[in-house]
């Protein structure tokens, strides 16, 4: 039964409070997200800080695949730095998490760019985020949070991504007839 109330001359209806009904189409699914949308190579479970893609696959992968793979690695790095490492680090790890996952988000967003200028803008932002990620990787390594093996593996990936993004940005600037600034 509805309880009726009046507010400034307007009739309003008060309803029963929201309840979690599992059969309701409005109930949120609390299950963890799956990677059904991702390529098959991402579906296998791997250990922390292990690359999602093999080096052979990375050699021929697109920037979309590389940035997605790198975002997964950065996510696991963040977990490692905040939960598993001997010395827990929260400030730099959060910064590298934000910039490292932003690369893939901007590359993904560029797939749906409304114009060449919009595409260039998204790829330029991805380049800047990749460069910032490289900075945080170096800082974490220099401060002893990453050993040489971890650092070299991640540094190789971010260098590959930076080279591809540099090429994309330069090519688009030429295509759009913009002056050629160093990215």
mmCIF file of the C-alpha atoms, coordinates in Angstrom:
data_MODEL
# 
_entry.id   MODEL 
# 
loop_
_atom_site.group_PDB 
_atom_site.id 
_atom_site.type_symbol 
_atom_site.label_atom_id 
_atom_site.label_alt_id 
_atom_site.label_comp_id 
_atom_site.label_asym_id 
_atom_site.label_entity_id 
_atom_site.label_seq_id 
_atom_site.pdbx_PDB_ins_code 
_atom_site.Cartn_x 
_atom_site.Cartn_y 
_atom_site.Cartn_z 
_atom_site.occupancy 
_atom_site.B_iso_or_equiv 
_atom_site.pdbx_formal_charge 
_atom_site.auth_seq_id 
_atom_site.auth_comp_id 
_atom_site.auth_asym_id 
_atom_site.auth_atom_id 
_atom_site.pdbx_PDB_model_num 
ATOM 1   C CA . UNK A 1 1   ? 0.000  0.000   0.000   1.00 0.00 ? 1   UNK A CA 1 
ATOM 2   C CA . UNK A 1 2   ? 1.312  3.443   -0.915  1.00 0.00 ? 2   UNK A CA 1 
ATOM 3   C CA . UNK A 1 3   ? 1.737  6.233   1.564   1.00 0.00 ? 3   UNK A CA 1 
ATOM 4   C CA . UNK A 1 4   ? 0.753  9.580   0.047   1.00 0.00 ? 4   UNK A CA 1 
ATOM 5   C CA . UNK A 1 5   ? 2.299  12.917  0.952   1.00 0.00 ? 5   UNK A CA 1 
ATOM 6   C CA . UNK A 1 6   ? 2.000  16.463  -0.319  1.00 0.00 ? 6   UNK A CA 1 
ATOM 7   C CA . UNK A 1 7   ? 4.896  18.832  -0.985  1.00 0.00 ? 7   UNK A CA 1 
ATOM 8   C CA . UNK A 1 8   ? 4.301  22.441  -2.078  1.00 0.00 ? 8   UNK A CA 1 
ATOM 9   C CA . UNK A 1 9   ? 0.931  21.524  -3.481  1.00 0.00 ? 9   UNK A CA 1 
ATOM 10  C CA . UNK A 1 10  ? 2.268  18.652  -5.580  1.00 0.00 ? 10  UNK A CA 1 
ATOM 11  C CA . UNK A 1 11  ? 1.266  15.092  -4.931  1.00 0.00 ? 11  UNK A CA 1 
ATOM 12  C CA . UNK A 1 12  ? 4.201  12.729  -4.347  1.00 0.00 ? 12  UNK A CA 1 
ATOM 13  C CA . UNK A 1 13  ? 4.128  9.024   -3.743  1.00 0.00 ? 13  UNK A CA 1 
ATOM 14  C CA . UNK A 1 14  ? 6.438  7.416   -1.195  1.00 0.00 ? 14  UNK A CA 1 
ATOM 15  C CA . UNK A 1 15  ? 7.306  3.854   -2.011  1.00 0.00 ? 15  UNK A CA 1 
ATOM 16  C CA . UNK A 1 16  ? 8.783  1.059   0.018   1.00 0.00 ? 16  UNK A CA 1 
ATOM 17  C CA . UNK A 1 17  ? 12.569 1.200   0.315   1.00 0.00 ? 17  UNK A CA 1 
ATOM 18  C CA . UNK A 1 18  ? 14.625 -0.575  -2.337  1.00 0.00 ? 18  UNK A CA 1 
ATOM 19  C CA . UNK A 1 19  ? 15.271 -4.233  -1.626  1.00 0.00 ? 19  UNK A CA 1 
ATOM 20  C CA . UNK A 1 20  ? 17.757 -6.577  -3.254  1.00 0.00 ? 20  UNK A CA 1 
ATOM 21  C CA . UNK A 1 21  ? 15.595 -9.051  -5.129  1.00 0.00 ? 21  UNK A CA 1 
ATOM 22  C CA . UNK A 1 22  ? 17.739 -11.576 -7.034  1.00 0.00 ? 22  UNK A CA 1 
ATOM 23  C CA . UNK A 1 23  ? 15.007 -12.007 -9.665  1.00 0.00 ? 23  UNK A CA 1 
ATOM 24  C CA . UNK A 1 24  ? 14.701 -8.283  -10.301 1.00 0.00 ? 24  UNK A CA 1 
ATOM 25  C CA . UNK A 1 25  ? 16.246 -6.985  -13.529 1.00 0.00 ? 25  UNK A CA 1 
ATOM 26  C CA . UNK A 1 26  ? 17.570 -4.028  -11.535 1.00 0.00 ? 26  UNK A CA 1 
ATOM 27  C CA . UNK A 1 27  ? 19.637 -6.087  -9.116  1.00 0.00 ? 27  UNK A CA 1 
ATOM 28  C CA . UNK A 1 28  ? 23.338 -5.567  -9.652  1.00 0.00 ? 28  UNK A CA 1 
ATOM 29  C CA . UNK A 1 29  ? 25.465 -8.591  -10.412 1.00 0.00 ? 29  UNK A CA 1 
ATOM 30  C CA . UNK A 1 30  ? 28.070 -8.779  -7.666  1.00 0.00 ? 30  UNK A CA 1 
ATOM 31  C CA . UNK A 1 31  ? 30.090 -11.493 -9.458  1.00 0.00 ? 31  UNK A CA 1 
ATOM 32  C CA . UNK A 1 32  ? 33.623 -10.546 -10.582 1.00 0.00 ? 32  UNK A CA 1 
ATOM 33  C CA . UNK A 1 33  ? 33.894 -9.370  -14.150 1.00 0.00 ? 33  UNK A CA 1 
ATOM 34  C CA . UNK A 1 34  ? 35.109 -11.869 -16.695 1.00 0.00 ? 34  UNK A CA 1 
ATOM 35  C CA . UNK A 1 35  ? 37.345 -11.269 -19.668 1.00 0.00 ? 35  UNK A CA 1 
ATOM 36  C CA . UNK A 1 36  ? 34.843 -12.566 -22.217 1.00 0.00 ? 36  UNK A CA 1 
ATOM 37  C CA . UNK A 1 37  ? 35.396 -9.428  -24.285 1.00 0.00 ? 37  UNK A CA 1 
ATOM 38  C CA . UNK A 1 38  ? 39.177 -9.898  -24.363 1.00 0.00 ? 38  UNK A CA 1 
ATOM 39  C CA . UNK A 1 39  ? 41.145 -11.941 -26.879 1.00 0.00 ? 39  UNK A CA 1 
ATOM 40  C CA . UNK A 1 40  ? 41.810 -15.585 -25.998 1.00 0.00 ? 40  UNK A CA 1 
ATOM 41  C CA . UNK A 1 41  ? 45.453 -14.895 -25.075 1.00 0.00 ? 41  UNK A CA 1 
ATOM 42  C CA . UNK A 1 42  ? 44.291 -12.842 -22.073 1.00 0.00 ? 42  UNK A CA 1 
ATOM 43  C CA . UNK A 1 43  ? 41.938 -15.452 -20.646 1.00 0.00 ? 43  UNK A CA 1 
ATOM 44  C CA . UNK A 1 44  ? 44.569 -17.765 -19.181 1.00 0.00 ? 44  UNK A CA 1 
ATOM 45  C CA . UNK A 1 45  ? 45.472 -17.107 -15.565 1.00 0.00 ? 45  UNK A CA 1 
ATOM 46  C CA . UNK A 1 46  ? 49.090 -16.083 -15.079 1.00 0.00 ? 46  UNK A CA 1 
ATOM 47  C CA . UNK A 1 47  ? 51.284 -15.326 -12.101 1.00 0.00 ? 47  UNK A CA 1 
ATOM 48  C CA . UNK A 1 48  ? 51.837 -11.823 -10.798 1.00 0.00 ? 48  UNK A CA 1 
ATOM 49  C CA . UNK A 1 49  ? 54.126 -9.619  -12.858 1.00 0.00 ? 49  UNK A CA 1 
ATOM 50  C CA . UNK A 1 50  ? 54.303 -12.292 -15.555 1.00 0.00 ? 50  UNK A CA 1 
ATOM 51  C CA . UNK A 1 51  ? 53.652 -10.912 -19.025 1.00 0.00 ? 51  UNK A CA 1 
ATOM 52  C CA . UNK A 1 52  ? 50.236 -11.683 -20.425 1.00 0.00 ? 52  UNK A CA 1 
ATOM 53  C CA . UNK A 1 53  ? 51.644 -11.903 -23.948 1.00 0.00 ? 53  UNK A CA 1 
ATOM 54  C CA . UNK A 1 54  ? 54.759 -13.750 -25.026 1.00 0.00 ? 54  UNK A CA 1 
ATOM 55  C CA . UNK A 1 55  ? 57.646 -11.773 -26.505 1.00 0.00 ? 55  UNK A CA 1 
ATOM 56  C CA . UNK A 1 56  ? 56.885 -13.352 -29.894 1.00 0.00 ? 56  UNK A CA 1 
ATOM 57  C CA . UNK A 1 57  ? 53.274 -12.164 -29.709 1.00 0.00 ? 57  UNK A CA 1 
ATOM 58  C CA . UNK A 1 58  ? 54.372 -8.671  -28.671 1.00 0.00 ? 58  UNK A CA 1 
ATOM 59  C CA . UNK A 1 59  ? 56.569 -8.367  -31.758 1.00 0.00 ? 59  UNK A CA 1 
ATOM 60  C CA . UNK A 1 60  ? 53.519 -8.415  -34.042 1.00 0.00 ? 60  UNK A CA 1 
ATOM 61  C CA . UNK A 1 61  ? 50.867 -7.039  -31.678 1.00 0.00 ? 61  UNK A CA 1 
ATOM 62  C CA . UNK A 1 62  ? 48.933 -3.842  -32.319 1.00 0.00 ? 62  UNK A CA 1 
ATOM 63  C CA . UNK A 1 63  ? 49.131 -0.852  -30.002 1.00 0.00 ? 63  UNK A CA 1 
ATOM 64  C CA . UNK A 1 64  ? 45.681 -1.825  -28.718 1.00 0.00 ? 64  UNK A CA 1 
ATOM 65  C CA . UNK A 1 65  ? 46.889 -5.281  -27.670 1.00 0.00 ? 65  UNK A CA 1 
ATOM 66  C CA . UNK A 1 66  ? 50.162 -3.977  -26.246 1.00 0.00 ? 66  UNK A CA 1 
ATOM 67  C CA . UNK A 1 67  ? 48.514 -1.274  -24.159 1.00 0.00 ? 67  UNK A CA 1 
ATOM 68  C CA . UNK A 1 68  ? 45.906 -3.735  -22.834 1.00 0.00 ? 68  UNK A CA 1 
ATOM 69  C CA . UNK A 1 69  ? 48.642 -6.203  -21.916 1.00 0.00 ? 69  UNK A CA 1 
ATOM 70  C CA . UNK A 1 70  ? 50.646 -3.447  -20.235 1.00 0.00 ? 70  UNK A CA 1 
ATOM 71  C CA . UNK A 1 71  ? 47.612 -2.264  -18.232 1.00 0.00 ? 71  UNK A CA 1 
ATOM 72  C CA . UNK A 1 72  ? 47.210 -5.808  -16.913 1.00 0.00 ? 72  UNK A CA 1 
ATOM 73  C CA . UNK A 1 73  ? 50.852 -5.902  -15.888 1.00 0.00 ? 73  UNK A CA 1 
ATOM 74  C CA . UNK A 1 74  ? 50.595 -2.506  -14.200 1.00 0.00 ? 74  UNK A CA 1 
ATOM 75  C CA . UNK A 1 75  ? 47.530 -3.671  -12.288 1.00 0.00 ? 75  UNK A CA 1 
ATOM 76  C CA . UNK A 1 76  ? 49.457 -6.647  -10.959 1.00 0.00 ? 76  UNK A CA 1 
ATOM 77  C CA . UNK A 1 77  ? 52.430 -4.388  -10.174 1.00 0.00 ? 77  UNK A CA 1 
ATOM 78  C CA . UNK A 1 78  ? 50.124 -2.174  -8.113  1.00 0.00 ? 78  UNK A CA 1 
ATOM 79  C CA . UNK A 1 79  ? 48.873 -5.232  -6.205  1.00 0.00 ? 79  UNK A CA 1 
ATOM 80  C CA . UNK A 1 80  ? 52.448 -6.365  -5.647  1.00 0.00 ? 80  UNK A CA 1 
ATOM 81  C CA . UNK A 1 81  ? 53.609 -2.978  -4.371  1.00 0.00 ? 81  UNK A CA 1 
ATOM 82  C CA . UNK A 1 82  ? 50.669 -2.427  -2.015  1.00 0.00 ? 82  UNK A CA 1 
ATOM 83  C CA . UNK A 1 83  ? 50.012 -5.960  -0.768  1.00 0.00 ? 83  UNK A CA 1 
ATOM 84  C CA . UNK A 1 84  ? 52.855 -8.404  -1.365  1.00 0.00 ? 84  UNK A CA 1 
ATOM 85  C CA . UNK A 1 85  ? 56.108 -6.474  -1.282  1.00 0.00 ? 85  UNK A CA 1 
ATOM 86  C CA . UNK A 1 86  ? 58.270 -6.463  1.851   1.00 0.00 ? 86  UNK A CA 1 
ATOM 87  C CA . UNK A 1 87  ? 58.088 -2.669  1.980   1.00 0.00 ? 87  UNK A CA 1 
ATOM 88  C CA . UNK A 1 88  ? 54.604 -1.556  1.067   1.00 0.00 ? 88  UNK A CA 1 
ATOM 89  C CA . UNK A 1 89  ? 54.494 1.533   -1.165  1.00 0.00 ? 89  UNK A CA 1 
ATOM 90  C CA . UNK A 1 90  ? 51.268 3.462   -1.754  1.00 0.00 ? 90  UNK A CA 1 
ATOM 91  C CA . UNK A 1 91  ? 51.983 6.900   -3.241  1.00 0.00 ? 91  UNK A CA 1 
ATOM 92  C CA . UNK A 1 92  ? 54.174 6.057   -6.244  1.00 0.00 ? 92  UNK A CA 1 
ATOM 93  C CA . UNK A 1 93  ? 52.274 2.822   -6.865  1.00 0.00 ? 93  UNK A CA 1 
ATOM 94  C CA . UNK A 1 94  ? 48.996 4.717   -7.173  1.00 0.00 ? 94  UNK A CA 1 
ATOM 95  C CA . UNK A 1 95  ? 50.576 7.179   -9.612  1.00 0.00 ? 95  UNK A CA 1 
ATOM 96  C CA . UNK A 1 96  ? 51.987 4.441   -11.834 1.00 0.00 ? 96  UNK A CA 1 
ATOM 97  C CA . UNK A 1 97  ? 48.656 2.603   -11.671 1.00 0.00 ? 97  UNK A CA 1 
ATOM 98  C CA . UNK A 1 98  ? 46.770 5.678   -12.901 1.00 0.00 ? 98  UNK A CA 1 
ATOM 99  C CA . UNK A 1 99  ? 49.185 6.576   -15.691 1.00 0.00 ? 99  UNK A CA 1 
ATOM 100 C CA . UNK A 1 100 ? 49.884 2.978   -16.743 1.00 0.00 ? 100 UNK A CA 1 
ATOM 101 C CA . UNK A 1 101 ? 46.247 2.001   -17.157 1.00 0.00 ? 101 UNK A CA 1 
ATOM 102 C CA . UNK A 1 102 ? 45.381 5.340   -18.755 1.00 0.00 ? 102 UNK A CA 1 
ATOM 103 C CA . UNK A 1 103 ? 47.538 4.453   -21.779 1.00 0.00 ? 103 UNK A CA 1 
ATOM 104 C CA . UNK A 1 104 ? 45.250 1.596   -22.745 1.00 0.00 ? 104 UNK A CA 1 
ATOM 105 C CA . UNK A 1 105 ? 42.118 3.584   -21.968 1.00 0.00 ? 105 UNK A CA 1 
ATOM 106 C CA . UNK A 1 106 ? 43.140 6.410   -24.303 1.00 0.00 ? 106 UNK A CA 1 
ATOM 107 C CA . UNK A 1 107 ? 44.260 4.027   -27.045 1.00 0.00 ? 107 UNK A CA 1 
ATOM 108 C CA . UNK A 1 108 ? 40.920 2.233   -26.743 1.00 0.00 ? 108 UNK A CA 1 
ATOM 109 C CA . UNK A 1 109 ? 39.060 5.535   -26.855 1.00 0.00 ? 109 UNK A CA 1 
ATOM 110 C CA . UNK A 1 110 ? 40.944 6.504   -30.017 1.00 0.00 ? 110 UNK A CA 1 
ATOM 111 C CA . UNK A 1 111 ? 39.254 3.616   -31.836 1.00 0.00 ? 111 UNK A CA 1 
ATOM 112 C CA . UNK A 1 112 ? 36.044 5.631   -31.703 1.00 0.00 ? 112 UNK A CA 1 
ATOM 113 C CA . UNK A 1 113 ? 37.485 9.044   -32.505 1.00 0.00 ? 113 UNK A CA 1 
ATOM 114 C CA . UNK A 1 114 ? 35.116 11.369  -34.316 1.00 0.00 ? 114 UNK A CA 1 
ATOM 115 C CA . UNK A 1 115 ? 37.821 12.842  -36.518 1.00 0.00 ? 115 UNK A CA 1 
ATOM 116 C CA . UNK A 1 116 ? 41.517 12.585  -37.315 1.00 0.00 ? 116 UNK A CA 1 
ATOM 117 C CA . UNK A 1 117 ? 42.160 15.492  -34.940 1.00 0.00 ? 117 UNK A CA 1 
ATOM 118 C CA . UNK A 1 118 ? 40.293 13.660  -32.160 1.00 0.00 ? 118 UNK A CA 1 
ATOM 119 C CA . UNK A 1 119 ? 42.332 10.511  -32.897 1.00 0.00 ? 119 UNK A CA 1 
ATOM 120 C CA . UNK A 1 120 ? 45.551 12.530  -32.693 1.00 0.00 ? 120 UNK A CA 1 
ATOM 121 C CA . UNK A 1 121 ? 44.435 14.037  -29.397 1.00 0.00 ? 121 UNK A CA 1 
ATOM 122 C CA . UNK A 1 122 ? 43.737 10.637  -27.812 1.00 0.00 ? 122 UNK A CA 1 
ATOM 123 C CA . UNK A 1 123 ? 47.023 9.165   -29.045 1.00 0.00 ? 123 UNK A CA 1 
ATOM 124 C CA . UNK A 1 124 ? 48.927 12.230  -27.825 1.00 0.00 ? 124 UNK A CA 1 
ATOM 125 C CA . UNK A 1 125 ? 47.399 11.815  -24.371 1.00 0.00 ? 125 UNK A CA 1 
ATOM 126 C CA . UNK A 1 126 ? 48.313 8.115   -24.431 1.00 0.00 ? 126 UNK A CA 1 
ATOM 127 C CA . UNK A 1 127 ? 51.899 9.094   -25.318 1.00 0.00 ? 127 UNK A CA 1 
ATOM 128 C CA . UNK A 1 128 ? 52.079 11.549  -22.405 1.00 0.00 ? 128 UNK A CA 1 
ATOM 129 C CA . UNK A 1 129 ? 50.711 8.923   -20.019 1.00 0.00 ? 129 UNK A CA 1 
ATOM 130 C CA . UNK A 1 130 ? 53.248 6.383   -21.294 1.00 0.00 ? 130 UNK A CA 1 
ATOM 131 C CA . UNK A 1 131 ? 56.058 8.865   -20.724 1.00 0.00 ? 131 UNK A CA 1 
ATOM 132 C CA . UNK A 1 132 ? 54.788 9.537   -17.188 1.00 0.00 ? 132 UNK A CA 1 
ATOM 133 C CA . UNK A 1 133 ? 54.608 5.792   -16.551 1.00 0.00 ? 133 UNK A CA 1 
ATOM 134 C CA . UNK A 1 134 ? 58.229 5.463   -17.655 1.00 0.00 ? 134 UNK A CA 1 
ATOM 135 C CA . UNK A 1 135 ? 59.148 8.150   -15.112 1.00 0.00 ? 135 UNK A CA 1 
ATOM 136 C CA . UNK A 1 136 ? 57.373 6.298   -12.276 1.00 0.00 ? 136 UNK A CA 1 
ATOM 137 C CA . UNK A 1 137 ? 58.963 2.981   -13.288 1.00 0.00 ? 137 UNK A CA 1 
ATOM 138 C CA . UNK A 1 138 ? 62.415 4.534   -13.104 1.00 0.00 ? 138 UNK A CA 1 
ATOM 139 C CA . UNK A 1 139 ? 61.648 6.146   -9.755  1.00 0.00 ? 139 UNK A CA 1 
ATOM 140 C CA . UNK A 1 140 ? 60.344 2.883   -8.264  1.00 0.00 ? 140 UNK A CA 1 
ATOM 141 C CA . UNK A 1 141 ? 63.446 1.068   -9.520  1.00 0.00 ? 141 UNK A CA 1 
ATOM 142 C CA . UNK A 1 142 ? 65.860 3.731   -8.269  1.00 0.00 ? 142 UNK A CA 1 
ATOM 143 C CA . UNK A 1 143 ? 64.196 3.686   -4.825  1.00 0.00 ? 143 UNK A CA 1 
ATOM 144 C CA . UNK A 1 144 ? 64.521 -0.088  -4.547  1.00 0.00 ? 144 UNK A CA 1 
ATOM 145 C CA . UNK A 1 145 ? 60.878 -1.108  -4.924  1.00 0.00 ? 145 UNK A CA 1 
ATOM 146 C CA . UNK A 1 146 ? 61.562 -2.993  -8.185  1.00 0.00 ? 146 UNK A CA 1 
ATOM 147 C CA . UNK A 1 147 ? 64.490 -5.305  -8.745  1.00 0.00 ? 147 UNK A CA 1 
ATOM 148 C CA . UNK A 1 148 ? 66.437 -5.253  -12.023 1.00 0.00 ? 148 UNK A CA 1 
ATOM 149 C CA . UNK A 1 149 ? 64.543 -8.163  -13.571 1.00 0.00 ? 149 UNK A CA 1 
ATOM 150 C CA . UNK A 1 150 ? 61.100 -6.646  -12.871 1.00 0.00 ? 150 UNK A CA 1 
ATOM 151 C CA . UNK A 1 151 ? 62.211 -3.219  -14.010 1.00 0.00 ? 151 UNK A CA 1 
ATOM 152 C CA . UNK A 1 152 ? 63.843 -4.412  -17.251 1.00 0.00 ? 152 UNK A CA 1 
ATOM 153 C CA . UNK A 1 153 ? 60.783 -6.409  -18.228 1.00 0.00 ? 153 UNK A CA 1 
ATOM 154 C CA . UNK A 1 154 ? 58.402 -3.480  -17.687 1.00 0.00 ? 154 UNK A CA 1 
ATOM 155 C CA . UNK A 1 155 ? 60.863 -0.965  -19.181 1.00 0.00 ? 155 UNK A CA 1 
ATOM 156 C CA . UNK A 1 156 ? 61.087 -3.023  -22.386 1.00 0.00 ? 156 UNK A CA 1 
ATOM 157 C CA . UNK A 1 157 ? 57.305 -2.968  -22.729 1.00 0.00 ? 157 UNK A CA 1 
ATOM 158 C CA . UNK A 1 158 ? 56.884 0.751   -22.058 1.00 0.00 ? 158 UNK A CA 1 
ATOM 159 C CA . UNK A 1 159 ? 59.735 1.598   -24.459 1.00 0.00 ? 159 UNK A CA 1 
ATOM 160 C CA . UNK A 1 160 ? 58.025 -0.442  -27.194 1.00 0.00 ? 160 UNK A CA 1 
ATOM 161 C CA . UNK A 1 161 ? 54.717 1.355   -26.509 1.00 0.00 ? 161 UNK A CA 1 
ATOM 162 C CA . UNK A 1 162 ? 56.408 4.775   -26.525 1.00 0.00 ? 162 UNK A CA 1 
ATOM 163 C CA . UNK A 1 163 ? 58.056 4.077   -29.889 1.00 0.00 ? 163 UNK A CA 1 
ATOM 164 C CA . UNK A 1 164 ? 54.771 3.015   -31.476 1.00 0.00 ? 164 UNK A CA 1 
ATOM 165 C CA . UNK A 1 165 ? 52.861 5.976   -30.038 1.00 0.00 ? 165 UNK A CA 1 
ATOM 166 C CA . UNK A 1 166 ? 55.602 8.369   -31.210 1.00 0.00 ? 166 UNK A CA 1 
ATOM 167 C CA . UNK A 1 167 ? 55.284 6.978   -34.717 1.00 0.00 ? 167 UNK A CA 1 
ATOM 168 C CA . UNK A 1 168 ? 51.477 7.247   -34.676 1.00 0.00 ? 168 UNK A CA 1 
ATOM 169 C CA . UNK A 1 169 ? 51.509 10.833  -33.383 1.00 0.00 ? 169 UNK A CA 1 
ATOM 170 C CA . UNK A 1 170 ? 54.146 11.980  -35.892 1.00 0.00 ? 170 UNK A CA 1 
ATOM 171 C CA . UNK A 1 171 ? 52.335 10.317  -38.804 1.00 0.00 ? 171 UNK A CA 1 
ATOM 172 C CA . UNK A 1 172 ? 49.005 11.888  -37.816 1.00 0.00 ? 172 UNK A CA 1 
ATOM 173 C CA . UNK A 1 173 ? 50.579 15.336  -37.415 1.00 0.00 ? 173 UNK A CA 1 
ATOM 174 C CA . UNK A 1 174 ? 51.989 15.058  -40.943 1.00 0.00 ? 174 UNK A CA 1 
ATOM 175 C CA . UNK A 1 175 ? 48.642 13.822  -42.276 1.00 0.00 ? 175 UNK A CA 1 
ATOM 176 C CA . UNK A 1 176 ? 46.839 16.765  -40.680 1.00 0.00 ? 176 UNK A CA 1 
ATOM 177 C CA . UNK A 1 177 ? 49.448 19.222  -41.954 1.00 0.00 ? 177 UNK A CA 1 
ATOM 178 C CA . UNK A 1 178 ? 50.446 20.356  -38.481 1.00 0.00 ? 178 UNK A CA 1 
ATOM 179 C CA . UNK A 1 179 ? 53.946 21.538  -37.721 1.00 0.00 ? 179 UNK A CA 1 
ATOM 180 C CA . UNK A 1 180 ? 56.172 18.708  -36.588 1.00 0.00 ? 180 UNK A CA 1 
ATOM 181 C CA . UNK A 1 181 ? 56.847 19.197  -32.861 1.00 0.00 ? 181 UNK A CA 1 
ATOM 182 C CA . UNK A 1 182 ? 58.791 16.624  -30.932 1.00 0.00 ? 182 UNK A CA 1 
ATOM 183 C CA . UNK A 1 183 ? 56.396 14.461  -28.963 1.00 0.00 ? 183 UNK A CA 1 
# 
